[in-house]
Amino acid sequence: MEIIITILLLALAIFIFYKNFKKSTKGECNCGSCSSSCPMYNKEKNKK
């Protein structure tokens, strides 16, 4: 049973890392809430 839970947690972690990496490579904010302290927010703000 512990092995199944470990595999599910690992799969979830890989999915989250993949999703964040994919957003980062597109130049999107990957911090979740995109506050003014986020470096991606500052880049987007400077583009406009």
mmCIF entry with sequence, helices, sheets and N, C-alpha, C, O atoms, coordinates in Angstrom:
data_MODEL
# 
_entry.id   MODEL 
# 
_entity.id                         1 
_entity.type                       polymer 
_entity.pdbx_number_of_molecules   1 
# 
_entity_poly.entity_id                      1 
_entity_poly.type                           'polypeptide(L)' 
_entity_poly.nstd_linkage                   no 
_entity_poly.nstd_monomer                   no 
_entity_poly.pdbx_seq_one_letter_code       MEIIITILLLALAIFIFYKNFKKSTKGECNCGSCSSSCPMYNKEKNKK 
_entity_poly.pdbx_seq_one_letter_code_can   MEIIITILLLALAIFIFYKNFKKSTKGECNCGSCSSSCPMYNKEKNKK 
_entity_poly.pdbx_strand_id                 A 
# 
loop_
_entity_poly_seq.entity_id 
_entity_poly_seq.num 
_entity_poly_seq.mon_id 
_entity_poly_seq.hetero 
1 1  MET n 
1 2  GLU n 
1 3  ILE n 
1 4  ILE n 
1 5  ILE n 
1 6  THR n 
1 7  ILE n 
1 8  LEU n 
1 9  LEU n 
1 10 LEU n 
1 11 ALA n 
1 12 LEU n 
1 13 ALA n 
1 14 ILE n 
1 15 PHE n 
1 16 ILE n 
1 17 PHE n 
1 18 TYR n 
1 19 LYS n 
1 20 ASN n 
1 21 PHE n 
1 22 LYS n 
1 23 LYS n 
1 24 SER n 
1 25 THR n 
1 26 LYS n 
1 27 GLY n 
1 28 GLU n 
1 29 CYS n 
1 30 ASN n 
1 31 CYS n 
1 32 GLY n 
1 33 SER n 
1 34 CYS n 
1 35 SER n 
1 36 SER n 
1 37 SER n 
1 38 CYS n 
1 39 PRO n 
1 40 MET n 
1 41 TYR n 
1 42 ASN n 
1 43 LYS n 
1 44 GLU n 
1 45 LYS n 
1 46 ASN n 
1 47 LYS n 
1 48 LYS n 
# 
_struct_asym.id          A 
_struct_asym.entity_id   1 
# 
loop_
_struct_conf.conf_type_id 
_struct_conf.id 
_struct_conf.pdbx_PDB_helix_id 
_struct_conf.beg_label_comp_id 
_struct_conf.beg_label_asym_id 
_struct_conf.beg_label_seq_id 
_struct_conf.pdbx_beg_PDB_ins_code 
_struct_conf.end_label_comp_id 
_struct_conf.end_label_asym_id 
_struct_conf.end_label_seq_id 
_struct_conf.pdbx_end_PDB_ins_code 
_struct_conf.beg_auth_comp_id 
_struct_conf.beg_auth_asym_id 
_struct_conf.beg_auth_seq_id 
_struct_conf.end_auth_comp_id 
_struct_conf.end_auth_asym_id 
_struct_conf.end_auth_seq_id 
_struct_conf.pdbx_PDB_helix_class 
_struct_conf.details 
_struct_conf.pdbx_PDB_helix_length 
HELX_P HELX_P1 AA1 GLU A 2  ? LYS A 26 ? GLU A 2  LYS A 26 1 ? 25 
HELX_P HELX_P2 AA2 PRO A 39 ? LYS A 47 ? PRO A 39 LYS A 47 1 ? 9  
# 
_struct_conf_type.id          HELX_P 
_struct_conf_type.criteria    ? 
_struct_conf_type.reference   ? 
# 
loop_
_atom_site.group_PDB 
_atom_site.id 
_atom_site.type_symbol 
_atom_site.label_atom_id 
_atom_site.label_alt_id 
_atom_site.label_comp_id 
_atom_site.label_asym_id 
_atom_site.label_entity_id 
_atom_site.label_seq_id 
_atom_site.pdbx_PDB_ins_code 
_atom_site.Cartn_x 
_atom_site.Cartn_y 
_atom_site.Cartn_z 
_atom_site.occupancy 
_atom_site.B_iso_or_equiv 
_atom_site.pdbx_formal_charge 
_atom_site.auth_seq_id 
_atom_site.auth_comp_id 
_atom_site.auth_asym_id 
_atom_site.auth_atom_id 
_atom_site.pdbx_PDB_model_num 
ATOM 1   N N  . MET A 1 1  ? 0.814  -1.190 0.000   1.00 0.00 ? 1  MET A N  1 
ATOM 2   C CA . MET A 1 1  ? 0.000  0.000  0.000   1.00 0.00 ? 1  MET A CA 1 
ATOM 3   C C  . MET A 1 1  ? 0.861  1.258  0.000   1.00 0.00 ? 1  MET A C  1 
ATOM 4   O O  . MET A 1 1  ? 0.554  2.222  -0.701  1.00 0.00 ? 1  MET A O  1 
ATOM 5   N N  . GLU A 1 2  ? 1.930  1.253  0.778   1.00 0.00 ? 2  GLU A N  1 
ATOM 6   C CA . GLU A 1 2  ? 2.812  2.416  0.834   1.00 0.00 ? 2  GLU A CA 1 
ATOM 7   C C  . GLU A 1 2  ? 3.470  2.686  -0.519  1.00 0.00 ? 2  GLU A C  1 
ATOM 8   O O  . GLU A 1 2  ? 3.727  3.834  -0.879  1.00 0.00 ? 2  GLU A O  1 
ATOM 9   N N  . ILE A 1 3  ? 3.734  1.623  -1.252  1.00 0.00 ? 3  ILE A N  1 
ATOM 10  C CA . ILE A 1 3  ? 4.366  1.773  -2.562  1.00 0.00 ? 3  ILE A CA 1 
ATOM 11  C C  . ILE A 1 3  ? 3.427  2.494  -3.524  1.00 0.00 ? 3  ILE A C  1 
ATOM 12  O O  . ILE A 1 3  ? 3.876  3.330  -4.308  1.00 0.00 ? 3  ILE A O  1 
ATOM 13  N N  . ILE A 1 4  ? 2.149  2.188  -3.477  1.00 0.00 ? 4  ILE A N  1 
ATOM 14  C CA . ILE A 1 4  ? 1.176  2.840  -4.360  1.00 0.00 ? 4  ILE A CA 1 
ATOM 15  C C  . ILE A 1 4  ? 1.073  4.326  -4.028  1.00 0.00 ? 4  ILE A C  1 
ATOM 16  O O  . ILE A 1 4  ? 1.035  5.165  -4.929  1.00 0.00 ? 4  ILE A O  1 
ATOM 17  N N  . ILE A 1 5  ? 1.027  4.650  -2.739  1.00 0.00 ? 5  ILE A N  1 
ATOM 18  C CA . ILE A 1 5  ? 0.957  6.057  -2.322  1.00 0.00 ? 5  ILE A CA 1 
ATOM 19  C C  . ILE A 1 5  ? 2.217  6.794  -2.756  1.00 0.00 ? 5  ILE A C  1 
ATOM 20  O O  . ILE A 1 5  ? 2.136  7.927  -3.229  1.00 0.00 ? 5  ILE A O  1 
ATOM 21  N N  . THR A 1 6  ? 3.368  6.171  -2.605  1.00 0.00 ? 6  THR A N  1 
ATOM 22  C CA . THR A 1 6  ? 4.628  6.788  -3.012  1.00 0.00 ? 6  THR A CA 1 
ATOM 23  C C  . THR A 1 6  ? 4.648  7.038  -4.509  1.00 0.00 ? 6  THR A C  1 
ATOM 24  O O  . THR A 1 6  ? 5.093  8.097  -4.952  1.00 0.00 ? 6  THR A O  1 
ATOM 25  N N  . ILE A 1 7  ? 4.180  6.092  -5.286  1.00 0.00 ? 7  ILE A N  1 
ATOM 26  C CA . ILE A 1 7  ? 4.142  6.246  -6.742  1.00 0.00 ? 7  ILE A CA 1 
ATOM 27  C C  . ILE A 1 7  ? 3.203  7.377  -7.143  1.00 0.00 ? 7  ILE A C  1 
ATOM 28  O O  . ILE A 1 7  ? 3.522  8.157  -8.040  1.00 0.00 ? 7  ILE A O  1 
ATOM 29  N N  . LEU A 1 8  ? 2.045  7.475  -6.487  1.00 0.00 ? 8  LEU A N  1 
ATOM 30  C CA . LEU A 1 8  ? 1.104  8.557  -6.784  1.00 0.00 ? 8  LEU A CA 1 
ATOM 31  C C  . LEU A 1 8  ? 1.691  9.925  -6.438  1.00 0.00 ? 8  LEU A C  1 
ATOM 32  O O  . LEU A 1 8  ? 1.548  10.874 -7.209  1.00 0.00 ? 8  LEU A O  1 
ATOM 33  N N  . LEU A 1 9  ? 2.344  10.030 -5.291  1.00 0.00 ? 9  LEU A N  1 
ATOM 34  C CA . LEU A 1 9  ? 2.980  11.294 -4.904  1.00 0.00 ? 9  LEU A CA 1 
ATOM 35  C C  . LEU A 1 9  ? 4.093  11.675 -5.872  1.00 0.00 ? 9  LEU A C  1 
ATOM 36  O O  . LEU A 1 9  ? 4.238  12.845 -6.228  1.00 0.00 ? 9  LEU A O  1 
ATOM 37  N N  . LEU A 1 10 ? 4.865  10.705 -6.289  1.00 0.00 ? 10 LEU A N  1 
ATOM 38  C CA . LEU A 1 10 ? 5.940  10.952 -7.244  1.00 0.00 ? 10 LEU A CA 1 
ATOM 39  C C  . LEU A 1 10 ? 5.385  11.404 -8.590  1.00 0.00 ? 10 LEU A C  1 
ATOM 40  O O  . LEU A 1 10 ? 5.922  12.324 -9.207  1.00 0.00 ? 10 LEU A O  1 
ATOM 41  N N  . ALA A 1 11 ? 4.325  10.769 -9.043  1.00 0.00 ? 11 ALA A N  1 
ATOM 42  C CA . ALA A 1 11 ? 3.699  11.153 -10.310 1.00 0.00 ? 11 ALA A CA 1 
ATOM 43  C C  . ALA A 1 11 ? 3.142  12.569 -10.224 1.00 0.00 ? 11 ALA A C  1 
ATOM 44  O O  . ALA A 1 11 ? 3.266  13.339 -11.176 1.00 0.00 ? 11 ALA A O  1 
ATOM 45  N N  . LEU A 1 12 ? 2.536  12.918 -9.107  1.00 0.00 ? 12 LEU A N  1 
ATOM 46  C CA . LEU A 1 12 ? 2.013  14.272 -8.919  1.00 0.00 ? 12 LEU A CA 1 
ATOM 47  C C  . LEU A 1 12 ? 3.143  15.297 -8.922  1.00 0.00 ? 12 LEU A C  1 
ATOM 48  O O  . LEU A 1 12 ? 3.016  16.355 -9.539  1.00 0.00 ? 12 LEU A O  1 
ATOM 49  N N  . ALA A 1 13 ? 4.231  14.998 -8.248  1.00 0.00 ? 13 ALA A N  1 
ATOM 50  C CA . ALA A 1 13 ? 5.369  15.910 -8.211  1.00 0.00 ? 13 ALA A CA 1 
ATOM 51  C C  . ALA A 1 13 ? 5.954  16.112 -9.606  1.00 0.00 ? 13 ALA A C  1 
ATOM 52  O O  . ALA A 1 13 ? 6.274  17.239 -9.981  1.00 0.00 ? 13 ALA A O  1 
ATOM 53  N N  . ILE A 1 14 ? 6.097  15.050 -10.368 1.00 0.00 ? 14 ILE A N  1 
ATOM 54  C CA . ILE A 1 14 ? 6.622  15.150 -11.728 1.00 0.00 ? 14 ILE A CA 1 
ATOM 55  C C  . ILE A 1 14 ? 5.690  15.983 -12.598 1.00 0.00 ? 14 ILE A C  1 
ATOM 56  O O  . ILE A 1 14 ? 6.152  16.798 -13.397 1.00 0.00 ? 14 ILE A O  1 
ATOM 57  N N  . PHE A 1 15 ? 4.391  15.787 -12.453 1.00 0.00 ? 15 PHE A N  1 
ATOM 58  C CA . PHE A 1 15 ? 3.416  16.557 -13.216 1.00 0.00 ? 15 PHE A CA 1 
ATOM 59  C C  . PHE A 1 15 ? 3.521  18.052 -12.895 1.00 0.00 ? 15 PHE A C  1 
ATOM 60  O O  . PHE A 1 15 ? 3.499  18.885 -13.801 1.00 0.00 ? 15 PHE A O  1 
ATOM 61  N N  . ILE A 1 16 ? 3.635  18.387 -11.619 1.00 0.00 ? 16 ILE A N  1 
ATOM 62  C CA . ILE A 1 16 ? 3.730  19.795 -11.220 1.00 0.00 ? 16 ILE A CA 1 
ATOM 63  C C  . ILE A 1 16 ? 5.021  20.404 -11.742 1.00 0.00 ? 16 ILE A C  1 
ATOM 64  O O  . ILE A 1 16 ? 5.001  21.517 -12.267 1.00 0.00 ? 16 ILE A O  1 
ATOM 65  N N  . PHE A 1 17 ? 6.135  19.709 -11.612 1.00 0.00 ? 17 PHE A N  1 
ATOM 66  C CA . PHE A 1 17 ? 7.409  20.223 -12.130 1.00 0.00 ? 17 PHE A CA 1 
ATOM 67  C C  . PHE A 1 17 ? 7.351  20.402 -13.641 1.00 0.00 ? 17 PHE A C  1 
ATOM 68  O O  . PHE A 1 17 ? 7.855  21.395 -14.166 1.00 0.00 ? 17 PHE A O  1 
ATOM 69  N N  . TYR A 1 18 ? 6.748  19.458 -14.340 1.00 0.00 ? 18 TYR A N  1 
ATOM 70  C CA . TYR A 1 18 ? 6.632  19.555 -15.800 1.00 0.00 ? 18 TYR A CA 1 
ATOM 71  C C  . TYR A 1 18 ? 5.793  20.764 -16.199 1.00 0.00 ? 18 TYR A C  1 
ATOM 72  O O  . TYR A 1 18 ? 6.150  21.501 -17.119 1.00 0.00 ? 18 TYR A O  1 
ATOM 73  N N  . LYS A 1 19 ? 4.683  20.962 -15.506 1.00 0.00 ? 19 LYS A N  1 
ATOM 74  C CA . LYS A 1 19 ? 3.797  22.079 -15.813 1.00 0.00 ? 19 LYS A CA 1 
ATOM 75  C C  . LYS A 1 19 ? 4.508  23.424 -15.582 1.00 0.00 ? 19 LYS A C  1 
ATOM 76  O O  . LYS A 1 19 ? 4.394  24.336 -16.401 1.00 0.00 ? 19 LYS A O  1 
ATOM 77  N N  . ASN A 1 20 ? 5.236  23.541 -14.469 1.00 0.00 ? 20 ASN A N  1 
ATOM 78  C CA . ASN A 1 20 ? 5.965  24.773 -14.183 1.00 0.00 ? 20 ASN A CA 1 
ATOM 79  C C  . ASN A 1 20 ? 7.090  24.983 -15.187 1.00 0.00 ? 20 ASN A C  1 
ATOM 80  O O  . ASN A 1 20 ? 7.316  26.111 -15.627 1.00 0.00 ? 20 ASN A O  1 
ATOM 81  N N  . PHE A 1 21 ? 7.796  23.926 -15.556 1.00 0.00 ? 21 PHE A N  1 
ATOM 82  C CA . PHE A 1 21 ? 8.886  24.038 -16.526 1.00 0.00 ? 21 PHE A CA 1 
ATOM 83  C C  . PHE A 1 21 ? 8.347  24.468 -17.883 1.00 0.00 ? 21 PHE A C  1 
ATOM 84  O O  . PHE A 1 21 ? 8.957  25.289 -18.569 1.00 0.00 ? 21 PHE A O  1 
ATOM 85  N N  . LYS A 1 22 ? 7.209  23.914 -18.265 1.00 0.00 ? 22 LYS A N  1 
ATOM 86  C CA . LYS A 1 22 ? 6.601  24.254 -19.538 1.00 0.00 ? 22 LYS A CA 1 
ATOM 87  C C  . LYS A 1 22 ? 6.209  25.732 -19.579 1.00 0.00 ? 22 LYS A C  1 
ATOM 88  O O  . LYS A 1 22 ? 6.418  26.403 -20.589 1.00 0.00 ? 22 LYS A O  1 
ATOM 89  N N  . LYS A 1 23 ? 5.642  26.235 -18.485 1.00 0.00 ? 23 LYS A N  1 
ATOM 90  C CA . LYS A 1 23 ? 5.280  27.649 -18.418 1.00 0.00 ? 23 LYS A CA 1 
ATOM 91  C C  . LYS A 1 23 ? 6.525  28.526 -18.459 1.00 0.00 ? 23 LYS A C  1 
ATOM 92  O O  . LYS A 1 23 ? 6.523  29.570 -19.111 1.00 0.00 ? 23 LYS A O  1 
ATOM 93  N N  . SER A 1 24 ? 7.576  28.120 -17.778 1.00 0.00 ? 24 SER A N  1 
ATOM 94  C CA . SER A 1 24 ? 8.807  28.909 -17.751 1.00 0.00 ? 24 SER A CA 1 
ATOM 95  C C  . SER A 1 24 ? 9.433  29.014 -19.128 1.00 0.00 ? 24 SER A C  1 
ATOM 96  O O  . SER A 1 24 ? 9.940  30.073 -19.501 1.00 0.00 ? 24 SER A O  1 
ATOM 97  N N  . THR A 1 25 ? 9.404  27.929 -19.888 1.00 0.00 ? 25 THR A N  1 
ATOM 98  C CA . THR A 1 25 ? 10.011 27.968 -21.215 1.00 0.00 ? 25 THR A CA 1 
ATOM 99  C C  . THR A 1 25 ? 9.207  28.824 -22.180 1.00 0.00 ? 25 THR A C  1 
ATOM 100 O O  . THR A 1 25 ? 9.750  29.341 -23.156 1.00 0.00 ? 25 THR A O  1 
ATOM 101 N N  . LYS A 1 26 ? 7.897  28.978 -21.906 1.00 0.00 ? 26 LYS A N  1 
ATOM 102 C CA . LYS A 1 26 ? 7.069  29.843 -22.737 1.00 0.00 ? 26 LYS A CA 1 
ATOM 103 C C  . LYS A 1 26 ? 7.201  31.308 -22.332 1.00 0.00 ? 26 LYS A C  1 
ATOM 104 O O  . LYS A 1 26 ? 6.729  32.194 -23.045 1.00 0.00 ? 26 LYS A O  1 
ATOM 105 N N  . GLY A 1 27 ? 7.842  31.569 -21.184 1.00 0.00 ? 27 GLY A N  1 
ATOM 106 C CA . GLY A 1 27 ? 7.986  32.930 -20.697 1.00 0.00 ? 27 GLY A CA 1 
ATOM 107 C C  . GLY A 1 27 ? 6.828  33.394 -19.855 1.00 0.00 ? 27 GLY A C  1 
ATOM 108 O O  . GLY A 1 27 ? 6.701  34.587 -19.580 1.00 0.00 ? 27 GLY A O  1 
ATOM 109 N N  . GLU A 1 28 ? 5.977  32.473 -19.436 1.00 0.00 ? 28 GLU A N  1 
ATOM 110 C CA . GLU A 1 28 ? 4.843  32.817 -18.590 1.00 0.00 ? 28 GLU A CA 1 
ATOM 111 C C  . GLU A 1 28 ? 5.245  32.771 -17.123 1.00 0.00 ? 28 GLU A C  1 
ATOM 112 O O  . GLU A 1 28 ? 6.266  32.191 -16.756 1.00 0.00 ? 28 GLU A O  1 
ATOM 113 N N  . CYS A 1 29 ? 4.426  33.388 -16.306 1.00 0.00 ? 29 CYS A N  1 
ATOM 114 C CA . CYS A 1 29 ? 4.651  33.360 -14.863 1.00 0.00 ? 29 CYS A CA 1 
ATOM 115 C C  . CYS A 1 29 ? 4.269  31.991 -14.330 1.00 0.00 ? 29 CYS A C  1 
ATOM 116 O O  . CYS A 1 29 ? 3.187  31.491 -14.636 1.00 0.00 ? 29 CYS A O  1 
ATOM 117 N N  . ASN A 1 30 ? 5.134  31.380 -13.541 1.00 0.00 ? 30 ASN A N  1 
ATOM 118 C CA . ASN A 1 30 ? 4.848  30.049 -13.016 1.00 0.00 ? 30 ASN A CA 1 
ATOM 119 C C  . ASN A 1 30 ? 4.806  30.031 -11.493 1.00 0.00 ? 30 ASN A C  1 
ATOM 120 O O  . ASN A 1 30 ? 4.927  28.973 -10.875 1.00 0.00 ? 30 ASN A O  1 
ATOM 121 N N  . CYS A 1 31 ? 4.635  31.206 -10.890 1.00 0.00 ? 31 CYS A N  1 
ATOM 122 C CA . CYS A 1 31 ? 4.642  31.260 -9.430  1.00 0.00 ? 31 CYS A CA 1 
ATOM 123 C C  . CYS A 1 31 ? 3.262  31.045 -8.830  1.00 0.00 ? 31 CYS A C  1 
ATOM 124 O O  . CYS A 1 31 ? 3.140  30.935 -7.610  1.00 0.00 ? 31 CYS A O  1 
ATOM 125 N N  . GLY A 1 32 ? 2.236  30.981 -9.639  1.00 0.00 ? 32 GLY A N  1 
ATOM 126 C CA . GLY A 1 32 ? 0.900  30.713 -9.141  1.00 0.00 ? 32 GLY A CA 1 
ATOM 127 C C  . GLY A 1 32 ? 0.059  31.967 -8.996  1.00 0.00 ? 32 GLY A C  1 
ATOM 128 O O  . GLY A 1 32 ? -1.032 32.050 -9.560  1.00 0.00 ? 32 GLY A O  1 
ATOM 129 N N  . SER A 1 33 ? 0.549  32.938 -8.250  1.00 0.00 ? 33 SER A N  1 
ATOM 130 C CA . SER A 1 33 ? -0.262 34.130 -8.017  1.00 0.00 ? 33 SER A CA 1 
ATOM 131 C C  . SER A 1 33 ? 0.308  35.370 -8.701  1.00 0.00 ? 33 SER A C  1 
ATOM 132 O O  . SER A 1 33 ? -0.355 36.407 -8.721  1.00 0.00 ? 33 SER A O  1 
ATOM 133 N N  . CYS A 1 34 ? 1.466  35.300 -9.237  1.00 0.00 ? 34 CYS A N  1 
ATOM 134 C CA . CYS A 1 34 ? 2.139  36.371 -9.969  1.00 0.00 ? 34 CYS A CA 1 
ATOM 135 C C  . CYS A 1 34 ? 2.067  37.706 -9.229  1.00 0.00 ? 34 CYS A C  1 
ATOM 136 O O  . CYS A 1 34 ? 1.450  38.662 -9.700  1.00 0.00 ? 34 CYS A O  1 
ATOM 137 N N  . SER A 1 35 ? 2.691  37.750 -8.095  1.00 0.00 ? 35 SER A N  1 
ATOM 138 C CA . SER A 1 35 ? 2.752  38.986 -7.326  1.00 0.00 ? 35 SER A CA 1 
ATOM 139 C C  . SER A 1 35 ? 3.768  39.925 -7.949  1.00 0.00 ? 35 SER A C  1 
ATOM 140 O O  . SER A 1 35 ? 4.473  39.553 -8.887  1.00 0.00 ? 35 SER A O  1 
ATOM 141 N N  . SER A 1 36 ? 3.841  41.117 -7.439  1.00 0.00 ? 36 SER A N  1 
ATOM 142 C CA . SER A 1 36 ? 4.753  42.108 -8.002  1.00 0.00 ? 36 SER A CA 1 
ATOM 143 C C  . SER A 1 36 ? 6.218  41.762 -7.736  1.00 0.00 ? 36 SER A C  1 
ATOM 144 O O  . SER A 1 36 ? 7.110  42.369 -8.329  1.00 0.00 ? 36 SER A O  1 
ATOM 145 N N  . SER A 1 37 ? 6.477  40.792 -6.849  1.00 0.00 ? 37 SER A N  1 
ATOM 146 C CA . SER A 1 37 ? 7.852  40.384 -6.581  1.00 0.00 ? 37 SER A CA 1 
ATOM 147 C C  . SER A 1 37 ? 8.329  39.279 -7.520  1.00 0.00 ? 37 SER A C  1 
ATOM 148 O O  . SER A 1 37 ? 9.494  38.883 -7.473  1.00 0.00 ? 37 SER A O  1 
ATOM 149 N N  . CYS A 1 38 ? 7.441  38.784 -8.364  1.00 0.00 ? 38 CYS A N  1 
ATOM 150 C CA . CYS A 1 38 ? 7.780  37.724 -9.304  1.00 0.00 ? 38 CYS A CA 1 
ATOM 151 C C  . CYS A 1 38 ? 8.606  38.301 -10.454 1.00 0.00 ? 38 CYS A C  1 
ATOM 152 O O  . CYS A 1 38 ? 8.202  39.307 -11.038 1.00 0.00 ? 38 CYS A O  1 
ATOM 153 N N  . PRO A 1 39 ? 9.746  37.702 -10.799 1.00 0.00 ? 39 PRO A N  1 
ATOM 154 C CA . PRO A 1 39 ? 10.567 38.224 -11.904 1.00 0.00 ? 39 PRO A CA 1 
ATOM 155 C C  . PRO A 1 39 ? 9.849  38.194 -13.249 1.00 0.00 ? 39 PRO A C  1 
ATOM 156 O O  . PRO A 1 39 ? 10.068 39.074 -14.080 1.00 0.00 ? 39 PRO A O  1 
ATOM 157 N N  . MET A 1 40 ? 9.003  37.206 -13.475 1.00 0.00 ? 40 MET A N  1 
ATOM 158 C CA . MET A 1 40 ? 8.251  37.141 -14.727 1.00 0.00 ? 40 MET A CA 1 
ATOM 159 C C  . MET A 1 40 ? 7.254  38.285 -14.820 1.00 0.00 ? 40 MET A C  1 
ATOM 160 O O  . MET A 1 40 ? 7.007  38.808 -15.907 1.00 0.00 ? 40 MET A O  1 
ATOM 161 N N  . TYR A 1 41 ? 6.680  38.676 -13.684 1.00 0.00 ? 41 TYR A N  1 
ATOM 162 C CA . TYR A 1 41 ? 5.743  39.801 -13.653 1.00 0.00 ? 41 TYR A CA 1 
ATOM 163 C C  . TYR A 1 41 ? 6.456  41.082 -14.082 1.00 0.00 ? 41 TYR A C  1 
ATOM 164 O O  . TYR A 1 41 ? 5.917  41.874 -14.855 1.00 0.00 ? 41 TYR A O  1 
ATOM 165 N N  . ASN A 1 42 ? 7.658  41.273 -13.579 1.00 0.00 ? 42 ASN A N  1 
ATOM 166 C CA . ASN A 1 42 ? 8.424  42.478 -13.931 1.00 0.00 ? 42 ASN A CA 1 
ATOM 167 C C  . ASN A 1 42 ? 8.776  42.497 -15.410 1.00 0.00 ? 42 ASN A C  1 
ATOM 168 O O  . ASN A 1 42 ? 8.757  43.560 -16.031 1.00 0.00 ? 42 ASN A O  1 
ATOM 169 N N  . LYS A 1 43 ? 9.098  41.344 -15.989 1.00 0.00 ? 43 LYS A N  1 
ATOM 170 C CA . LYS A 1 43 ? 9.411  41.279 -17.419 1.00 0.00 ? 43 LYS A CA 1 
ATOM 171 C C  . LYS A 1 43 ? 8.192  41.623 -18.254 1.00 0.00 ? 43 LYS A C  1 
ATOM 172 O O  . LYS A 1 43 ? 8.293  42.364 -19.231 1.00 0.00 ? 43 LYS A O  1 
ATOM 173 N N  . GLU A 1 44 ? 7.027  41.082 -17.871 1.00 0.00 ? 44 GLU A N  1 
ATOM 174 C CA . GLU A 1 44 ? 5.791  41.362 -18.607 1.00 0.00 ? 44 GLU A CA 1 
ATOM 175 C C  . GLU A 1 44 ? 5.409  42.822 -18.472 1.00 0.00 ? 44 GLU A C  1 
ATOM 176 O O  . GLU A 1 44 ? 4.931  43.426 -19.432 1.00 0.00 ? 44 GLU A O  1 
ATOM 177 N N  . LYS A 1 45 ? 5.610  43.396 -17.301 1.00 0.00 ? 45 LYS A N  1 
ATOM 178 C CA . LYS A 1 45 ? 5.271  44.789 -17.058 1.00 0.00 ? 45 LYS A CA 1 
ATOM 179 C C  . LYS A 1 45 ? 6.154  45.703 -17.903 1.00 0.00 ? 45 LYS A C  1 
ATOM 180 O O  . LYS A 1 45 ? 5.681  46.718 -18.413 1.00 0.00 ? 45 LYS A O  1 
ATOM 181 N N  . ASN A 1 46 ? 7.424  45.357 -18.055 1.00 0.00 ? 46 ASN A N  1 
ATOM 182 C CA . ASN A 1 46 ? 8.351  46.168 -18.832 1.00 0.00 ? 46 ASN A CA 1 
ATOM 183 C C  . ASN A 1 46 ? 8.077  46.093 -20.334 1.00 0.00 ? 46 ASN A C  1 
ATOM 184 O O  . ASN A 1 46 ? 8.394  47.026 -21.072 1.00 0.00 ? 46 ASN A O  1 
ATOM 185 N N  . LYS A 1 47 ? 7.483  44.976 -20.788 1.00 0.00 ? 47 LYS A N  1 
ATOM 186 C CA . LYS A 1 47 ? 7.178  44.824 -22.209 1.00 0.00 ? 47 LYS A CA 1 
ATOM 187 C C  . LYS A 1 47 ? 6.073  45.768 -22.650 1.00 0.00 ? 47 LYS A C  1 
ATOM 188 O O  . LYS A 1 47 ? 6.054  46.219 -23.795 1.00 0.00 ? 47 LYS A O  1 
ATOM 189 N N  . LYS A 1 48 ? 5.138  46.071 -21.728 1.00 0.00 ? 48 LYS A N  1 
ATOM 190 C CA . LYS A 1 48 ? 3.964  46.870 -22.077 1.00 0.00 ? 48 LYS A CA 1 
ATOM 191 C C  . LYS A 1 48 ? 4.245  48.335 -22.090 1.00 0.00 ? 48 LYS A C  1 
ATOM 192 O O  . LYS A 1 48 ? 3.350  49.133 -22.367 1.00 0.00 ? 48 LYS A O  1 
# 
